[in-house]
Amino acid sequence: MNQAVGILEVYGLVCAFMAADAGCKAASVTLENFDKNKPANADSLPVPLLVTVKFRGSVADVEAAMEAAMEVAKNVSGIVQHHIIANPTEDTCKMLKLNAFDKT
């Protein structure tokens, strides 16, 4: 059985680090690689980079981590989107490993 995954997209890398830290302190979760996206309308956003934080663990731990992370993110630069997948498929788990931070 796969671990649950919590996906939290926020504005900016600083917000992502702060949210990830809060989530990891709030529950027994691990982090997947962060991912980034610079949308076409980046100049109109509060911060021109979107970063996705991905927590892994039991459903209860992921829920607790996401709650703590979202509270921090709301107070830093904001949340774009969030979702919890309780039982991701094997293919979804493969996609969680992808990230664009090593791309220019």
KEPAZA-816960 format. One record per atom (N, C-alpha, C): x, y, z; residue in three letters; atom name. Coordinates in Angstrom, 2 decimals, always signed. Layout:
xx / yy / zz / resn / name
X / Y / Z / ALA / CA
...
//
This chain:
xx / yy / zz / resn / name
+0.84 / -1.19 / +0.00 / MET / N
+0.00 / +0.00 / +0.00 / MET / CA
+0.88 / +1.25 / +0.00 / MET / C
+0.56 / +2.19 / -0.88 / ASN / N
+1.31 / +3.44 / -0.97 / ASN / CA
+0.96 / +4.37 / +0.18 / ASN / C
+1.91 / +5.22 / +0.50 / GLN / N
+1.63 / +6.26 / +1.49 / GLN / CA
+0.79 / +7.35 / +0.83 / GLN / C
+0.03 / +8.04 / +1.64 / ALA / N
-0.74 / +9.18 / +1.14 / ALA / CA
+0.22 / +10.27 / +0.71 / ALA / C
-0.27 / +11.17 / -0.13 / VAL / N
+0.54 / +12.32 / -0.55 / VAL / CA
-0.30 / +13.58 / -0.40 / VAL / C
+0.33 / +14.61 / +0.14 / GLY / N
-0.27 / +15.93 / +0.22 / GLY / CA
+0.48 / +16.85 / -0.71 / GLY / C
-0.23 / +17.55 / -1.57 / ILE / N
+0.38 / +18.43 / -2.56 / ILE / CA
-0.07 / +19.85 / -2.26 / ILE / C
+0.90 / +20.73 / -2.04 / LEU / N
+0.61 / +22.12 / -1.69 / LEU / CA
+1.40 / +23.03 / -2.61 / LEU / C
+0.70 / +23.81 / -3.43 / GLU / N
+1.36 / +24.75 / -4.33 / GLU / CA
+1.25 / +26.15 / -3.73 / GLU / C
+2.42 / +26.80 / -3.61 / VAL / N
+2.49 / +28.11 / -2.96 / VAL / CA
+3.24 / +29.10 / -3.84 / VAL / C
+3.19 / +30.36 / -3.46 / TYR / N
+3.92 / +31.41 / -4.15 / TYR / CA
+5.32 / +31.55 / -3.56 / TYR / C
+6.34 / +31.15 / -4.30 / GLY / N
+7.72 / +31.42 / -3.91 / GLY / CA
+8.41 / +30.32 / -3.13 / GLY / C
+9.73 / +30.29 / -3.28 / LEU / N
+10.56 / +29.28 / -2.64 / LEU / CA
+10.65 / +29.46 / -1.13 / LEU / C
+10.72 / +30.70 / -0.67 / VAL / N
+10.78 / +30.93 / +0.78 / VAL / CA
+9.51 / +30.40 / +1.44 / VAL / C
+8.37 / +30.68 / +0.86 / CYS / N
+7.10 / +30.18 / +1.40 / CYS / CA
+7.10 / +28.66 / +1.40 / CYS / C
+7.61 / +28.04 / +0.35 / ALA / N
+7.66 / +26.58 / +0.26 / ALA / CA
+8.52 / +26.00 / +1.38 / ALA / C
+9.69 / +26.59 / +1.62 / PHE / N
+10.55 / +26.09 / +2.70 / PHE / CA
+9.88 / +26.24 / +4.06 / PHE / C
+9.24 / +27.37 / +4.28 / MET / N
+8.59 / +27.60 / +5.57 / MET / CA
+7.40 / +26.64 / +5.77 / MET / C
+6.63 / +26.43 / +4.71 / ALA / N
+5.49 / +25.51 / +4.78 / ALA / CA
+5.97 / +24.08 / +5.00 / ALA / C
+7.01 / +23.67 / +4.29 / ALA / N
+7.55 / +22.33 / +4.44 / ALA / CA
+8.07 / +22.10 / +5.85 / ALA / C
+8.75 / +23.08 / +6.39 / ASP / N
+9.27 / +22.98 / +7.75 / ASP / CA
+8.14 / +22.81 / +8.75 / ASP / C
+7.10 / +23.62 / +8.61 / ALA / N
+5.95 / +23.53 / +9.53 / ALA / CA
+5.26 / +22.18 / +9.41 / ALA / C
+5.09 / +21.69 / +8.19 / GLY / N
+4.43 / +20.41 / +8.00 / GLY / CA
+5.22 / +19.25 / +8.59 / GLY / C
+6.53 / +19.28 / +8.39 / CYS / N
+7.38 / +18.21 / +8.92 / CYS / CA
+7.46 / +18.23 / +10.44 / CYS / C
+7.34 / +19.40 / +11.03 / LYS / N
+7.35 / +19.50 / +12.49 / LYS / CA
+6.01 / +19.09 / +13.09 / LYS / C
+4.94 / +19.20 / +12.31 / ALA / N
+3.60 / +18.92 / +12.82 / ALA / CA
+3.23 / +17.43 / +12.77 / ALA / C
+3.90 / +16.67 / +11.92 / ALA / N
+3.51 / +15.27 / +11.74 / ALA / CA
+4.69 / +14.44 / +11.25 / ALA / C
+4.52 / +13.13 / +11.32 / SER / N
+5.56 / +12.21 / +10.87 / SER / CA
+5.42 / +11.99 / +9.36 / SER / C
+5.97 / +12.92 / +8.59 / VAL / N
+5.92 / +12.86 / +7.13 / VAL / CA
+7.31 / +13.02 / +6.56 / VAL / C
+7.45 / +12.66 / +5.30 / THR / N
+8.67 / +12.92 / +4.56 / THR / CA
+8.31 / +13.82 / +3.38 / THR / C
+9.33 / +14.43 / +2.80 / LEU / N
+9.13 / +15.31 / +1.66 / LEU / CA
+9.61 / +14.65 / +0.38 / LEU / C
+8.86 / +14.84 / -0.69 / GLU / N
+9.33 / +14.53 / -2.03 / GLU / CA
+10.04 / +15.79 / -2.52 / GLU / C
+10.67 / +15.71 / -3.69 / ASN / N
+11.32 / +16.89 / -4.26 / ASN / CA
+10.29 / +18.01 / -4.47 / ASN / C
+10.71 / +19.23 / -4.20 / PHE / N
+9.88 / +20.38 / -4.56 / PHE / CA
+9.82 / +20.44 / -6.08 / PHE / C
+8.81 / +21.10 / -6.60 / ASP / N
+8.72 / +21.36 / -8.04 / ASP / CA
+8.44 / +22.84 / -8.23 / ASP / C
+8.78 / +23.35 / -9.38 / LYS / N
+8.56 / +24.78 / -9.65 / LYS / CA
+7.83 / +24.97 / -10.96 / LYS / C
+7.19 / +26.11 / -11.07 / ASN / N
+6.49 / +26.48 / -12.28 / ASN / CA
+6.48 / +28.00 / -12.36 / ASN / C
+6.88 / +28.53 / -13.49 / LYS / N
+6.79 / +29.97 / -13.71 / LYS / CA
+5.73 / +30.18 / -14.79 / LYS / C
+4.51 / +30.51 / -14.37 / PRO / N
+3.42 / +30.65 / -15.34 / PRO / CA
+3.59 / +31.87 / -16.24 / PRO / C
+2.84 / +31.87 / -17.31 / ALA / N
+2.91 / +32.97 / -18.29 / ALA / CA
+2.56 / +34.31 / -17.67 / ALA / C
+1.67 / +34.32 / -16.68 / ASN / N
+1.26 / +35.58 / -16.04 / ASN / CA
+2.08 / +35.87 / -14.78 / ASN / C
+3.31 / +35.40 / -14.72 / ALA / N
+4.14 / +35.50 / -13.52 / ALA / CA
+4.26 / +36.92 / -12.98 / ALA / C
+4.33 / +37.90 / -13.86 / ASP / N
+4.50 / +39.28 / -13.40 / ASP / CA
+3.28 / +39.82 / -12.65 / ASP / C
+2.13 / +39.19 / -12.83 / SER / N
+0.93 / +39.66 / -12.13 / SER / CA
+0.69 / +38.93 / -10.81 / SER / C
+1.55 / +37.99 / -10.47 / LEU / N
+1.40 / +37.20 / -9.24 / LEU / CA
+2.11 / +37.86 / -8.06 / LEU / C
+1.74 / +37.52 / -6.83 / PRO / N
+2.43 / +38.07 / -5.65 / PRO / CA
+3.92 / +37.76 / -5.67 / PRO / C
+4.29 / +36.57 / -6.13 / VAL / N
+5.68 / +36.14 / -6.31 / VAL / CA
+5.69 / +35.41 / -7.65 / VAL / C
+6.65 / +35.69 / -8.54 / PRO / N
+6.57 / +35.15 / -9.91 / PRO / CA
+6.97 / +33.68 / -10.06 / PRO / C
+7.05 / +32.92 / -8.98 / LEU / N
+7.40 / +31.51 / -9.06 / LEU / CA
+6.44 / +30.71 / -8.19 / LEU / C
+5.86 / +29.66 / -8.76 / LEU / N
+5.02 / +28.75 / -7.99 / LEU / CA
+5.85 / +27.53 / -7.62 / LEU / C
+5.76 / +27.11 / -6.37 / VAL / N
+6.52 / +25.96 / -5.89 / VAL / CA
+5.54 / +24.97 / -5.26 / VAL / C
+5.73 / +23.69 / -5.58 / THR / N
+4.89 / +22.63 / -5.04 / THR / CA
+5.65 / +21.84 / -3.99 / THR / C
+5.06 / +21.75 / -2.81 / VAL / N
+5.59 / +20.97 / -1.69 / VAL / CA
+4.78 / +19.67 / -1.65 / VAL / C
+5.48 / +18.53 / -1.50 / LYS / N
+4.80 / +17.24 / -1.51 / LYS / CA
+5.17 / +16.45 / -0.25 / LYS / C
+4.17 / +16.20 / +0.59 / PHE / N
+4.36 / +15.44 / +1.83 / PHE / CA
+3.94 / +13.99 / +1.60 / PHE / C
+4.65 / +13.04 / +2.23 / ARG / N
+4.27 / +11.62 / +2.17 / ARG / CA
+4.16 / +11.07 / +3.59 / ARG / C
+3.17 / +10.21 / +3.82 / GLY / N
+2.98 / +9.57 / +5.12 / GLY / CA
+1.60 / +8.96 / +5.21 / GLY / C
+1.19 / +8.62 / +6.41 / SER / N
-0.17 / +8.11 / +6.60 / SER / CA
-1.16 / +9.23 / +6.30 / SER / C
-2.39 / +8.87 / +6.04 / VAL / N
-3.41 / +9.88 / +5.73 / VAL / CA
-3.51 / +10.90 / +6.87 / VAL / C
-3.56 / +10.42 / +8.10 / ALA / N
-3.68 / +11.32 / +9.26 / ALA / CA
-2.47 / +12.25 / +9.37 / ALA / C
-1.28 / +11.71 / +9.16 / ASP / N
-0.08 / +12.55 / +9.24 / ASP / CA
-0.02 / +13.56 / +8.11 / ASP / C
-0.39 / +13.14 / +6.91 / VAL / N
-0.39 / +14.08 / +5.78 / VAL / CA
-1.42 / +15.18 / +6.01 / VAL / C
-2.58 / +14.82 / +6.53 / GLU / N
-3.59 / +15.84 / +6.83 / GLU / CA
-3.07 / +16.85 / +7.85 / GLU / C
-2.41 / +16.37 / +8.90 / ALA / N
-1.86 / +17.28 / +9.92 / ALA / CA
-0.75 / +18.15 / +9.34 / ALA / C
+0.11 / +17.56 / +8.53 / ALA / N
+1.19 / +18.32 / +7.90 / ALA / CA
+0.64 / +19.39 / +6.97 / ALA / C
-0.34 / +19.03 / +6.19 / MET / N
-0.93 / +19.99 / +5.25 / MET / CA
-1.60 / +21.14 / +6.00 / MET / C
-2.30 / +20.83 / +7.07 / GLU / N
-2.96 / +21.88 / +7.85 / GLU / CA
-1.93 / +22.88 / +8.38 / GLU / C
-0.84 / +22.37 / +8.95 / ALA / N
+0.20 / +23.26 / +9.49 / ALA / CA
+0.88 / +24.04 / +8.37 / ALA / C
+1.18 / +23.37 / +7.28 / ALA / N
+1.85 / +24.03 / +6.16 / ALA / CA
+0.98 / +25.12 / +5.54 / ALA / C
-0.30 / +24.83 / +5.41 / MET / N
-1.21 / +25.82 / +4.82 / MET / CA
-1.37 / +27.04 / +5.71 / MET / C
-1.38 / +26.84 / +7.00 / GLU / N
-1.49 / +27.98 / +7.92 / GLU / CA
-0.29 / +28.92 / +7.75 / GLU / C
+0.90 / +28.33 / +7.66 / VAL / N
+2.11 / +29.14 / +7.45 / VAL / CA
+2.07 / +29.82 / +6.08 / VAL / C
+1.74 / +29.05 / +5.04 / ALA / N
+1.75 / +29.60 / +3.68 / ALA / CA
+0.78 / +30.77 / +3.52 / ALA / C
-0.39 / +30.65 / +4.16 / LYS / N
-1.37 / +31.75 / +4.08 / LYS / CA
-0.79 / +33.05 / +4.62 / LYS / C
+0.07 / +32.94 / +5.63 / ASN / N
+0.64 / +34.12 / +6.26 / ASN / CA
+1.93 / +34.61 / +5.63 / ASN / C
+2.47 / +33.86 / +4.69 / VAL / N
+3.72 / +34.28 / +4.03 / VAL / CA
+3.38 / +34.92 / +2.68 / VAL / C
+3.12 / +34.13 / +1.67 / SER / N
+2.80 / +34.71 / +0.36 / SER / CA
+1.55 / +34.12 / -0.27 / SER / C
+1.01 / +33.06 / +0.30 / GLY / N
-0.27 / +32.54 / -0.16 / GLY / CA
-0.22 / +31.16 / -0.79 / GLY / C
-1.41 / +30.60 / -0.90 / ILE / N
-1.61 / +29.26 / -1.44 / ILE / CA
-2.26 / +29.36 / -2.81 / ILE / C
-1.75 / +28.58 / -3.75 / VAL / N
-2.35 / +28.51 / -5.08 / VAL / CA
-3.37 / +27.38 / -5.12 / VAL / C
-2.96 / +26.18 / -4.67 / GLN / N
-3.80 / +25.00 / -4.72 / GLN / CA
-3.31 / +23.98 / -3.71 / GLN / C
-4.18 / +23.08 / -3.28 / HIS / N
-3.78 / +22.02 / -2.36 / HIS / CA
-4.68 / +20.82 / -2.55 / HIS / C
-4.12 / +19.63 / -2.30 / HIS / N
-4.91 / +18.41 / -2.42 / HIS / CA
-4.20 / +17.27 / -1.70 / HIS / C
-4.98 / +16.32 / -1.19 / ILE / N
-4.44 / +15.11 / -0.58 / ILE / CA
-4.94 / +13.91 / -1.38 / ILE / C
-4.02 / +13.03 / -1.74 / ILE / N
-4.36 / +11.77 / -2.41 / ILE / CA
-4.11 / +10.68 / -1.38 / ILE / C
-5.17 / +10.05 / -0.91 / ALA / N
-5.06 / +9.07 / +0.17 / ALA / CA
-4.32 / +7.80 / -0.25 / ALA / C
-4.53 / +7.35 / -1.47 / ASN / N
-3.93 / +6.10 / -1.93 / ASN / CA
-3.50 / +6.26 / -3.39 / ASN / C
-2.38 / +6.95 / -3.63 / PRO / N
-1.95 / +7.20 / -5.01 / PRO / CA
-1.56 / +5.91 / -5.74 / PRO / C
-1.77 / +5.90 / -7.03 / THR / N
-1.37 / +4.75 / -7.84 / THR / CA
+0.15 / +4.74 / -8.00 / THR / C
+0.67 / +3.63 / -8.46 / GLU / N
+2.11 / +3.51 / -8.68 / GLU / CA
+2.59 / +4.56 / -9.70 / GLU / C
+1.80 / +4.78 / -10.74 / ASP / N
+2.18 / +5.78 / -11.75 / ASP / CA
+2.18 / +7.20 / -11.17 / ASP / C
+1.24 / +7.48 / -10.29 / THR / N
+1.22 / +8.79 / -9.63 / THR / CA
+2.47 / +8.95 / -8.78 / THR / C
+2.86 / +7.91 / -8.08 / CYS / N
+4.06 / +7.96 / -7.24 / CYS / CA
+5.31 / +8.25 / -8.09 / CYS / C
+5.37 / +7.68 / -9.29 / LYS / N
+6.50 / +7.96 / -10.19 / LYS / CA
+6.53 / +9.45 / -10.55 / LYS / C
+5.36 / +10.02 / -10.81 / MET / N
+5.28 / +11.43 / -11.20 / MET / CA
+5.70 / +12.36 / -10.07 / MET / C
+5.55 / +11.94 / -8.83 / LEU / N
+5.93 / +12.77 / -7.69 / LEU / CA
+7.44 / +13.02 / -7.66 / LEU / C
+8.21 / +12.17 / -8.29 / LYS / N
+9.67 / +12.31 / -8.30 / LYS / CA
+10.14 / +13.38 / -9.28 / LYS / C
+9.29 / +13.74 / -10.24 / LEU / N
+9.68 / +14.73 / -11.23 / LEU / CA
+9.78 / +16.12 / -10.60 / LEU / C
+10.73 / +16.90 / -11.09 / ASN / N
+10.81 / +18.30 / -10.65 / ASN / CA
+11.54 / +19.10 / -11.71 / ASN / C
+11.33 / +20.39 / -11.69 / ALA / N
+11.93 / +21.27 / -12.69 / ALA / CA
+13.04 / +22.14 / -12.12 / ALA / C
+13.46 / +21.91 / -10.89 / PHE / N
+14.50 / +22.74 / -10.30 / PHE / CA
+15.85 / +22.55 / -10.95 / PHE / C
+16.09 / +21.38 / -11.55 / ASP / N
+17.37 / +21.17 / -12.20 / ASP / CA
+17.35 / +21.59 / -13.67 / ASP / C
+16.25 / +22.16 / -14.12 / LYS / N
+16.10 / +22.63 / -15.49 / LYS / CA
+16.26 / +24.15 / -15.52 / LYS / C
+16.75 / +24.67 / -16.60 / THR / N
+16.90 / +26.13 / -16.70 / THR / CA
+15.71 / +26.76 / -17.36 / THR / C
//
